[in-house]
Amino acid sequence: MNNPSEREIWQKWRNQFPVTETYIYMNHAGVAPLSRRVREAMAGFIEDATVNGAVNAEDWAETAEVCRAAAAQLINADPTEIAFMKNTTQGILIAANGIDWQEGDNVVTTAVEFPANVYPWWRLKERYGVQTRMVPEQDGRISIEDIAAAIDGRTRALTISHVEFASGFRNDIQALGELCRERNIWFIVDAIQSLGAIEVDVKSCNVDILAADGHKWLLAPEGAAIFYCADEKREQLINTNIGWASVVNPRDFLDYDLTQKPDATRFEEGSYNSVGLYGLNAAIDLLLDIGIPTIETHILELTAGLIAGLEAKGYRVITPKKDLERAGIVIFESAQHTPAEIYEMLHAENIITAERGSGVRVSPHFYNTTSEVERLLEVLPVF
Ligand SMILES: Cc1ncc(COP(=O)(O)O)c(C=O)c1O
């Protein structure tokens, strides 16, 4: 942001976020605030449903399709590969329960996944005798060699977060996707900690299935999630989420016919969270207007400044420092204060972060500024 017009444009985007009037909000890895654009879209839907009931339901359906196209654009997919879900977990459950498991198969993941990407896989043990192999991290990183070593002839899937919630480590999904392609195993990505903050390209990374709820980096409401299943993998995934909306003629209510839809909407079992999709659509629209490369560059600048400032004050930063090894999350520890104490000190100054594990997690988005990062550093005590 070097020249005045650039600053003005940036300020315009920042003004989209009323939260900035009260807080230095840096908890996008938790739950993000909504923009004015998202609020207006959702309020518009609520007004319509209040005044007109479902008379304009065709518009609702049209908005869902606009949102699907935008979600596809965001991850470089085709709209036929996108379904809407209620959250990330639902997408992971569809993946975990849909693979044609055989007794003795295994799935590889890390030992530091959010439980959304653990329990759906653990559950397979009692049902099918499937083992979950959990690769540990080392110094806040997960090594590709360790993952490769955990894969054997009975491995059917690798499931991993693009960005780890408790360290901020960005897994190299391009390299992992290549590994999965070579070994001919499913590649499943929990993208809730990356989508909206950094580039996610399902095609160049050979991702088979991806899931991400809206309420973090997408700046959308909770309960409106994106699910991606590659066109060429759809028929191989047993659909365990079939409902009335999954079939080719969903509105021939009494003419029962279980022929599934030819695209990813077969995984959508029933009615939409329409108000959520209005919000999600507006949120993706905002991100695409600004551009993910611009957002990513700014977030990485903020987090780099944060890391340098924290280290200068004597804090231990858990998150890897290289740009390619992190995204929007920075986690740090203090030798003198508990995470709860640090969190409270910041909260008292209206700086919103989160306690995670042994540290404090700071997760700024594109509308945060370097002066907000400086303010956060100023509030933290020096050793
Ligand atoms: C990596 C990761 N996956 C999933 C979730 C949440 O999943 P869901 O959208 O199902 O609530 C979180 C929330 O903190 C997360 O950090």
PDBQT file of the ligand as one rigid body, heavy atoms in Angstrom, charges set to zero:
ROOT
HETATM    1  C1  LIG A 401      -8.891 -27.530  10.951  1.00  0.00    +0.000 C 
HETATM    2  C2  LIG A 401     -10.332 -27.429  11.360  1.00  0.00    +0.000 A 
HETATM    3  N1  LIG A 401     -11.245 -28.248  10.835  1.00  0.00    +0.000 NA
HETATM    4  C3  LIG A 401     -12.559 -28.146  11.151  1.00  0.00    +0.000 A 
HETATM    5  C4  LIG A 401     -13.008 -27.200  12.061  1.00  0.00    +0.000 A 
HETATM    6  C5  LIG A 401     -14.457 -27.052  12.384  1.00  0.00    +0.000 C 
HETATM    7  O1  LIG A 401     -15.261 -27.890  11.637  1.00  0.00    +0.000 OA
HETATM    8  P1  LIG A 401     -16.818 -27.580  11.387  1.00  0.00    +0.000 P 
HETATM    9  O2  LIG A 401     -16.921 -26.669  10.224  1.00  0.00    +0.000 OA
HETATM   10  O3  LIG A 401     -17.370 -28.937  11.105  1.00  0.00    +0.000 OA
HETATM   11  O4  LIG A 401     -17.375 -27.002  12.638  1.00  0.00    +0.000 OA
HETATM   12  C6  LIG A 401     -12.083 -26.352  12.665  1.00  0.00    +0.000 A 
HETATM   13  C7  LIG A 401     -12.552 -25.357  13.659  1.00  0.00    +0.000 C 
HETATM   14  O5  LIG A 401     -11.904 -24.807  14.432  1.00  0.00    +0.000 OA
HETATM   15  C8  LIG A 401     -10.721 -26.458  12.304  1.00  0.00    +0.000 A 
HETATM   16  O6  LIG A 401      -9.815 -25.632  12.829  1.00  0.00    +0.000 OA
ENDROOT
TORSDOF 0
